Amino acid sequence: MTPKVVWLFIFVILYWGYCIFWGIRGARLARTASDYFIAGRKLSLWVFVLAATATSYSGWTFMGHPGLVYRDGFQYAYASFYTIAIPFTGVIFLKRQWMLGKRFGYVTPGEMLADYFQGDAIRILSVVVALSFSIPYLGVQLGASGYLFNVLTITPAYPNGLVGEDFGMWVLSFVVLIYVASGGLRAVAYVDTMQCILLWLGIVIVGAIALNAVGGWNALNMALSNLAQSDVGRWGTTQGVSYSGGDYNAYFAVPGVIQWTAGLGKETPVGGIWTGMMILTYMFALMGIQAAPAFTMWAFSNSNPAPFAPQAVWASAVWIGGTLVFFTAFQGMAAQFLGANPLVTQAGMAVNATLIPAAVAQNPDSLVPYYFNLIAESMPWLVGLLAVCALAAMQSTGAAYMSTAGGILTRDLYKRYLNPSATHVTQKLFGRLGVAFIVVCALLVATYSRDALVLLGGLAVAFGFQMWVPLGAICYIPWITRAGATWGLGVGLVVVALTDSIGQTLFGSVLPWGRWPLTIHSAGWGILCNVVVCVLVSALTQESRQHTHRMKFHAFLRDHARLPPRKRRLAPLAWLLTISWFFLAIGPGVVIGNWFFGEPSAGRDAWTFGIPSIWAWQILFWVLGIALLWFLAYRMEMSTVPAKDVEALVDDIGDASMPKPTL
């Protein structure tokens, strides 16, 4: 074996040892169902901060995000703002969900929804969302880990890889299954702390490799200037781009607010898919990560809401956000000048056209492993470390969804319908079986039907975002009825499917639209229909007894979470700042960033800060996004510890002998 492969196995074995250690320790500490499913509501502050951050940013951040920056340029790099948008969801909902979970002893979101709305239909829909999120999302992550190991074990003696892709995927998944099934959420959380650090470290190191390969900061910026002034990637307004897209290079400009010329999604958008509306609704989809049922259980696992604000502001927005805005941009844009873009090479603008093959255009996810190979001869030990960083990134999110989905299957299906008197031991057993079921399903789909996996994977986060409506009802809007929330959620899920890849595959011959009609992501279409149906049905199904029941929950929340009088006057300002940031940073207003700090095609000498205007605009609104999250989380007290203690009505409802919580 080559030194690279030897170091790869050394670091993987060390990493596995750490994972299995916490699996064993977690199993010993999991005495009750609550201990196993939500860590006994006792996760420490920094464990949650790091673990929740790792769960939010998966292997897709490590492997896929740089590849799409390379493929689509800075118009796609607005996606880095998911480091603001994802924790924004947490700021809105996690504190209030924690309060309800602590008060009434909920373990899963299904229990909370069913108790609040007094019905089981929405509980079942929450299970559907959890499974639709967990299985494809996990399958994508595990499949990527097998692909990575296959690529990194290619040697002259083993041209197809020492470790086969499917074999590697199953072996790596078996280790994850062991520690997750054994230790439950506590084991996942402590492993995620290490995975979060490895995720960040890997992105920074690969970004540094890319920057060094292109010749440093000045060389990269000069190369970007040359590309911006060239005809490579340019589109023209005469080709149908409208609404301020401009006659610019596609790598340096958003092609407009919306693409009417793309019809209903049947035509290829001119200048790129990433219009202002696509960026906005794509962020909606990613906001589904912290709205998904898994994150409700993460919220329940804390002893208090103290970790929510630092996780959103400092860990996510500042730490990971800054890493993506700079180091991921280095990785994606440097590849243009290292051989990955044949048009750039043909135009004579490549810095070194031999380092990354043009074939990466067919599979952008392979870009990062090619950067690994640039140091394989000089620093094989670093390749081994980076491989573990990538593996940790892929498994961080998958492990969390395995654990929480197992709990949801146990509590919301098995205990609710099959064995209401299930003991702690029985619940833990079925929780472990649930984890195994999720993993096996994900692996089977990933092994035998990659096409199905891709189709389902596109639904995961968009499905999660549809939970905004029922969570909004529970946390803020008592007017929404059980029927409104249930029908709205159901319709939203169906519309997401019909406007995404799976709908086109199943019903494309009869649907008049294509995937993402009018360059609006399926999450946007889903939430629009979700809200409309919810409002209409709620208006028609108001009933005083149910409203009185819901108001008891809201009275509790207002008593414990309402702003002090001196801060209530800031509420209009909070609304104004939030809407303004969403409009200008990730919405229709992003077209201003095309030229605000200098015309893209004018080159470096005309750029205000010596970097492309679109990049400067992204850096500016990254900083403003941090300020917005800080204002909401701390100043508006949306993620701080309540001034009034929350008294639990029960200690742990994992045991059937415990009374049902009452108001």
Buried (B, 14 or more C-beta within 10 A) or exposed (E): EBBBBEBBBBBBEEBBEBBBBBBBBBBEBBEBBBBBBBBBBBBBBEBBBBBBBBBBBBBBBBBBBBBBBBBBBBBBBBBBBBBBBBBBBBBBBBBBBBBBBBBBBBBBBBBBBBBBBEBBBBBBBBBBBBBBBBBBBBBBBBBBBBBBBBBBBBEEEBEEBBBBBBEBBBBBBEBBBBBBBBBBBBBBBBBBBBBBBBBBBBBBBBBBBBBBBBBEEEBBBBBBBBBBBBEBBBBEBEEBBBBBBBBBBBBBBBBBBBBBBBBBBBEEBBBBBBBBBBBBBBBBBBBBBBBBBBBBBBBBBBBBBBBBBBBBBBBBBBBBBBBBBBBBBBBBBBBBBBBBBBBBBEBEBBBEBEBBBBEBBEEBBBBBBBBBBBBBEEBBBBBBBBBBBBBBBBBBBBBBBBBBBBBBBBBBBBBBEEBEEBBBEBBBBBBBBBBBBBBEBBBEBBBEEEEBBBBBBBBBBBBBBBBBBBBBBBBBBBEBBBBBBBBBBBBBBBBBBBBBBBBBEEEEEEBEBBBBBBBBBBBBBBBBBBBEBBBEBBEEBEEEEBEEBBEEBBEBBEEBBBBEEEEEEBEEEBEEBBEBBBBBBBBBBBBBBBBBBBBBBBBBEBBEEBBBBBBBBBBBBBBBBBEBBBBBBBBBBBBBBBEEEBEBBBEBBBBBEEEEBEE
